[in-house]
Amino acid sequence: MKHLLSAADLTRDGAEQILATAAQMHDVQRREVKKLPVLRGRTVVNLFFEDSTRTRSSFEIAGKWLSADVINVSAKGSSVSKGESLRDTVMTVAAMGVDALVIRHHASGAPAQVTDWVDASVVNAGDGTHEHPTQALLDAYTMRSKLGDLAGRRIGIIGDLTHSRVVRSNLILLRTLGADVTLVAPPTLMPSGIAEWAAAEGFSYSYDFDEVLPKLDAAMMLRVQKERMTGGFFPTPREYTVGYGLTRERLRVLPDHAVICHPGPMNRGLEITADAADEARSLILDQVSAGVAVRMSVLYHLLGGGMSADRGEDRSAARTGAEGRGATGGMSADRGEDRSAARTGAEGRGATGDMKA
């Protein structure tokens, strides 16, 4: 896999492989020492042209825990604010010899366009209202941790579907994993052509949240994206909550085994109440935790496969380091730290099965 631009890039086997590796990465995430050496010498640049907290932070942590060199570039602090085009920006960064670009952009299709301009791997971290594949992967990973295999599970995606990039990626991936998906929204926030889309892709849709809710294994609430709205999509926030919010009353109808998800950030009191967000069945913080593990897995699968060719250079560097320590008596105090680092690396390799590279 060279790039990850869409959830449609993943076969079922490919998705399962990423999710399985993410489980191993999650084990590493729980350790006191979280470093793995698998991407040592690789450089990842996070190019974010829209504001982000969870996605950018988790990609940065993921890269660093895999020992990659990670650089963050935002539109506000780059030459984009001076009028530089996307093409010039990414080609300038790529010319520095980076291995991967993680891109969030307000224009749908921007990451796919970038792949025509650079040789580096490209990860779509959200493009306009189009897709957000790593969010879909972490959502699936989180739901599987509580529900098991998602094949046959009934997943409801409720809320502002028109402006969401999460819904398309989740719909594609969940269908790939065998889940039964139902989209729920008011008519003004349901994507145009929904009937044809549902018939072609094999999912269902509804305008009645209360009818769908009792049948669900998972309720995924989507944020009302006020910043993307240019007109009146519903009369008042209160009316939206009454019709499509996950309220205290609806929690009583949701099956006891069902889980609650939200990709964040949340509008508490609008699409989800505090009772639902903080309920025992809520997996919202689990999704955040899973985001790091899943993005570690994605970066590993994109960049880790080519590491075997570098082993000879690594051994040569190790020999050079050993000769240097022998020639400089003052470095003997560092040997304990070197041994500790070696043990940490060995533990990392042992904890991550197939990541011997």
Secondary structure, DSSP 8 states (H G I E B T S, - for coil): ---B--GGG--HHHHHHHHHHHHHHHHHHTSSS----TTTT-EEEEEESS--SHHHHHHHHHHHHTT-EEEEEEGGGSGGGGT--HHHHHHHHHTTT-SEEEEEESSTTHHHHHTTT-SSEEEEEEETTTB-HHHHHHHHHHHHHHH---TT-EEEEES--TT-SHHHHHHHHHHHTT-EEEEE--GGGS-TTHHHHHHHHT-EEES-HHHHGGG-SEEEE----GGG--S-SSS-HHHHHHHH-B-HHHHHHS-TT-EEE--S---BTTTB-HHHHTSTTB-HHHHHHHHHHHHHHHHHHHHGGGGGGGHHHHHHHHHHHHHHHHH-GGGGGGHHHHHHHHHHHHHHHHTTTT---
